[in-house]
Amino acid sequence: MLPQPLHDFPTTDYIKYMPKFDVEGEKIVEEHITSFYGFANNFGIENVDVWMRLFAQSFDGEVRKWFRALQPNWITNITAFYDTFVRKWGDKKDDLYYIT
């Protein structure tokens, strides 16, 4: 689903520290993104392609199914990935809802 080229993943045991996101969990999208940024910073993830692949690995359940159903090469950059994820799984309430 993600663009090439592909750099190497971290050589440390990163999986056990990776935050996970599933719509069944208590975490909202923004909290997951924040915790994932912290994870990526702690492990020194600097290559965008590695960041995007690890971010995709952080999905569980319905979110993982959604990601795998996307068309190949549909996500061309990190901004598109972030926007697509937030649009699909983020808070759908508009500002008028909060005012009411």
C-alpha positions as CSV (number, residue, x, y, z in Angstrom):
1,M,0.0,0.0,0.0
2,L,2.9,2.3,0.7
3,P,5.5,3.9,-1.6
4,Q,9.0,2.7,-2.3
5,P,12.0,2.8,-1.6
6,L,12.1,0.7,1.6
7,H,14.8,1.3,4.3
8,D,15.6,-1.2,7.0
9,F,13.5,-1.5,10.1
10,P,15.1,-0.8,13.5
11,T,17.3,-3.7,14.7
12,T,16.0,-3.5,18.3
13,D,12.9,-5.3,19.7
14,Y,10.6,-2.5,18.8
15,I,7.4,-4.5,18.4
16,K,6.8,-5.0,22.2
17,Y,6.9,-1.2,22.7
18,M,4.8,-0.2,19.7
19,P,1.4,1.4,20.6
20,K,-1.5,-0.4,19.0
21,F,-4.8,1.1,17.7
22,D,-8.1,-0.6,17.2
23,V,-11.6,1.0,17.2
24,E,-12.6,-1.3,20.0
25,G,-10.0,0.2,22.3
26,E,-10.3,3.2,24.5
27,K,-7.7,5.3,22.7
28,I,-8.8,7.9,20.2
29,V,-7.0,8.6,16.9
30,E,-5.2,11.7,18.2
31,E,-4.0,9.8,21.3
32,H,-2.7,7.0,19.1
33,I,-0.8,9.4,16.8
34,T,0.8,11.2,19.8
35,S,1.9,7.9,21.4
36,F,3.2,6.7,18.0
37,Y,5.2,9.8,17.5
38,G,6.8,9.2,20.9
39,F,7.5,5.6,20.0
40,A,9.1,6.7,16.7
41,N,11.2,9.3,18.4
42,N,12.4,6.9,21.1
43,F,13.5,4.4,18.5
44,G,15.1,7.1,16.2
45,I,12.8,6.4,13.2
46,E,14.0,9.0,10.7
47,N,13.1,7.4,7.3
48,V,9.5,8.3,6.2
49,D,8.9,4.9,4.6
50,V,9.9,3.1,7.8
51,W,7.7,5.4,9.9
52,M,4.7,4.7,7.6
53,R,5.3,0.9,7.6
54,L,5.6,0.9,11.4
55,F,2.5,3.1,11.7
56,A,0.6,0.6,9.5
57,Q,1.8,-2.3,11.8
58,S,0.3,-0.4,14.8
59,F,-3.2,-1.1,13.5
60,D,-5.3,-3.9,14.9
61,G,-8.7,-5.4,14.2
62,E,-11.0,-3.5,11.9
63,V,-8.4,-0.8,11.3
64,R,-5.9,-3.4,10.0
65,K,-8.6,-4.9,7.8
66,W,-9.3,-1.4,6.4
67,F,-5.7,-0.7,5.7
68,R,-5.1,-4.0,3.9
69,A,-8.2,-3.4,1.7
70,L,-6.7,-0.1,0.3
71,Q,-5.6,-0.2,-3.3
72,P,-1.8,-0.8,-3.8
73,N,0.3,2.4,-4.0
74,W,-2.8,4.5,-3.0
75,I,-1.0,6.2,-0.2
76,T,1.9,8.2,-1.8
77,N,3.2,10.2,1.1
78,I,3.1,10.6,4.9
79,T,0.5,13.4,4.7
80,A,-1.9,11.3,2.6
81,F,-1.5,8.4,5.0
82,Y,-2.2,10.6,8.0
83,D,-5.2,12.4,6.4
84,T,-6.7,9.1,5.2
85,F,-6.3,7.5,8.6
86,V,-7.8,10.5,10.5
87,R,-10.7,10.9,8.0
88,K,-11.6,7.2,8.4
89,W,-11.1,6.7,12.1
90,G,-11.0,10.1,13.7
91,D,-13.8,12.0,15.5
92,K,-16.6,12.5,13.0
93,K,-18.4,15.2,15.0
94,D,-18.4,18.7,13.6
95,D,-17.9,21.9,15.5
96,L,-21.7,22.6,15.6
97,Y,-22.1,19.3,17.6
98,Y,-19.8,20.7,20.3
99,I,-21.5,24.0,20.4
100,T,-24.9,22.4,20.8
